[in-house]
Amino acid sequence: MERKKLDRLSELTAIARIRELTDEEKSEREELRNEYRAAVVGSLMGSLEHTTIVNPDGTREKVSDRRKDKSDK
């Protein structure tokens, strides 16, 4: 997410602490929040795709493989 959009989201949040947001500001804040959430989830999923679990017996297992196994059941 662009820095400009994050700054705007922070600005709207600060304004909301001072006064009631207009309907237009509320919808803009909601859109920015949804975009932020999607960016965070995408980043997390990308990190998990490259994460490996080392089991106590020394074997390695990719998190993405574990996820595929659960979806097959």
C-alpha positions as a Markdown table, in Angstrom:
| # | Residue | x | y | z |
|---|---|---|---|---|
| 1 | Met | 0.0 | 0.0 | 0.0 |
| 2 | Glu | 1.3 | 3.4 | -0.9 |
| 3 | Arg | 2.6 | 5.7 | 1.8 |
| 4 | Lys | 0.2 | 8.4 | 0.7 |
| 5 | Lys | -2.8 | 6.2 | 1.3 |
| 6 | Leu | -1.5 | 5.1 | 4.7 |
| 7 | Asp | -1.0 | 8.7 | 5.7 |
| 8 | Arg | -4.5 | 9.5 | 4.6 |
| 9 | Leu | -5.9 | 6.6 | 6.6 |
| 10 | Ser | -4.0 | 7.9 | 9.7 |
| 11 | Glu | -5.3 | 11.4 | 9.1 |
| 12 | Leu | -8.9 | 10.1 | 8.9 |
| 13 | Thr | -8.5 | 8.1 | 12.1 |
| 14 | Ala | -7.1 | 11.2 | 13.9 |
| 15 | Ile | -10.0 | 13.3 | 12.6 |
| 16 | Ala | -12.5 | 10.7 | 13.9 |
| 17 | Arg | -11.1 | 11.1 | 17.4 |
| 18 | Ile | -11.8 | 14.8 | 17.3 |
| 19 | Arg | -15.2 | 14.8 | 15.5 |
| 20 | Glu | -17.7 | 12.7 | 13.7 |
| 21 | Leu | -16.6 | 11.8 | 10.2 |
| 22 | Thr | -18.9 | 12.7 | 7.2 |
| 23 | Asp | -20.4 | 9.8 | 5.3 |
| 24 | Glu | -17.9 | 10.4 | 2.5 |
| 25 | Glu | -15.0 | 10.3 | 4.9 |
| 26 | Lys | -16.3 | 7.2 | 6.5 |
| 27 | Ser | -16.6 | 5.4 | 3.2 |
| 28 | Glu | -13.1 | 6.6 | 2.2 |
| 29 | Arg | -11.7 | 5.3 | 5.5 |
| 30 | Glu | -13.4 | 2.0 | 5.0 |
| 31 | Glu | -12.0 | 1.6 | 1.5 |
| 32 | Leu | -8.5 | 2.4 | 2.8 |
| 33 | Arg | -8.9 | 0.0 | 5.7 |
| 34 | Asn | -9.9 | -2.8 | 3.3 |
| 35 | Glu | -7.0 | -2.1 | 1.0 |
| 36 | Tyr | -4.6 | -2.1 | 4.0 |
| 37 | Arg | -6.1 | -5.4 | 5.3 |
| 38 | Ala | -5.6 | -7.0 | 1.9 |
| 39 | Ala | -2.0 | -5.8 | 1.7 |
| 40 | Val | -1.2 | -7.2 | 5.1 |
| 41 | Val | -2.8 | -10.6 | 4.4 |
| 42 | Gly | -1.0 | -10.7 | 1.0 |
| 43 | Ser | 2.3 | -10.0 | 2.7 |
| 44 | Leu | 1.7 | -12.6 | 5.4 |
| 45 | Met | 0.7 | -15.2 | 2.8 |
| 46 | Gly | 3.8 | -14.5 | 0.8 |
| 47 | Ser | 6.0 | -14.9 | 3.9 |
| 48 | Leu | 4.3 | -18.1 | 4.9 |
| 49 | Glu | 4.9 | -19.5 | 1.4 |
| 50 | His | 8.6 | -19.3 | 2.0 |
| 51 | Thr | 8.6 | -20.5 | 5.6 |
| 52 | Thr | 9.9 | -23.9 | 6.6 |
| 53 | Ile | 9.1 | -25.8 | 9.8 |
| 54 | Val | 11.9 | -27.9 | 11.2 |
| 55 | Asn | 10.4 | -30.9 | 13.1 |
| 56 | Pro | 12.0 | -32.4 | 16.2 |
| 57 | Asp | 13.2 | -35.3 | 14.2 |
| 58 | Gly | 15.1 | -32.9 | 11.9 |
| 59 | Thr | 12.8 | -33.2 | 8.9 |
| 60 | Arg | 11.8 | -30.0 | 7.1 |
| 61 | Glu | 8.3 | -29.2 | 6.0 |
| 62 | Lys | 7.1 | -26.2 | 4.0 |
| 63 | Val | 4.1 | -24.4 | 5.5 |
| 64 | Ser | 2.5 | -24.2 | 2.0 |
| 65 | Asp | 2.7 | -28.1 | 1.9 |
| 66 | Arg | 0.9 | -28.4 | 5.2 |
| 67 | Arg | -1.8 | -26.1 | 4.0 |
| 68 | Lys | -2.3 | -28.2 | 0.8 |
| 69 | Asp | -2.6 | -31.4 | 2.9 |
| 70 | Lys | -5.3 | -29.9 | 5.1 |
| 71 | Ser | -7.3 | -28.7 | 2.1 |
| 72 | Asp | -7.2 | -32.2 | 0.5 |
| 73 | Lys | -9.0 | -33.7 | 3.5 |
